[in-house]
């Protein structure tokens, strides 16, 4: 379908996958204090794919770390419908001494899932990322793209409910394809969309690439340069062809304005 490029209205749903209210993050104290994020309000609906866009140093990764619970906000509120969101970083960070299957299985084992259930779920996840036949390979035997797909399967496994094996309700991704070559990145973007559609997982995807944000996201959220604030949002779901090109051009222009105003 074709969608228009416009600001996204507030959602009327009563329960979000994640909701941030007036979130502020400051590092340090006194005259050395640096405010990374200032007054962030953001809501991501269940199953929604949101891309956080902004220049380097605008606080995108800091925001992701706060949602993941890896750091605490200085003020404001973060509410999640899951206590254990899945996280995927720029580097696959796989355990080199474990096979691909064992890497995916590890968070299930740590969560106390029974072995038979772990093996079955690991097979399902490797199937999901199209890597079932390389489950016995170690990371050094895999290409960069394959390692990132294993990392995606492990991220999904890390947020599974040990009792019912439900898919992660929230997946946080910090520029996971930035270190890959253009062709591999393009392939994995397509794979990510396929996995997202298959699992119904809400995704918060950090990138500085406007084209990637428009291709992947249903909604693009632009952050200002430090301190990070939400500058503008666009609905981009379903854009193709000329509409997609116009969206990329428009968002790129706004991003340049934000960067220029910060540098002035």
QUIFEN-V970491 format. One record per helix or strand of 2 or more residues. SS is the DSSP state (~ for helix, > for strand). FROM is the first residue (numbers start at 1). LEN is the number of residues. If there is no record, write none. Layout:
SS_FROM_LEN ; SS_FROM_LEN
This chain:
>_18_10 ; ~_30_3 ; >_34_11 ; >_49_5 ; ~_60_9 ; >_75_6 ; >_86_3 ; ~_100_11 ; ~_115_14 ; ~_132_3 ; ~_139_3 ; ~_144_15 ; >_170_5 ; ~_182_18 ; >_202_6 ; ~_210_7 ; >_219_5 ; >_230_6 ; ~_241_23
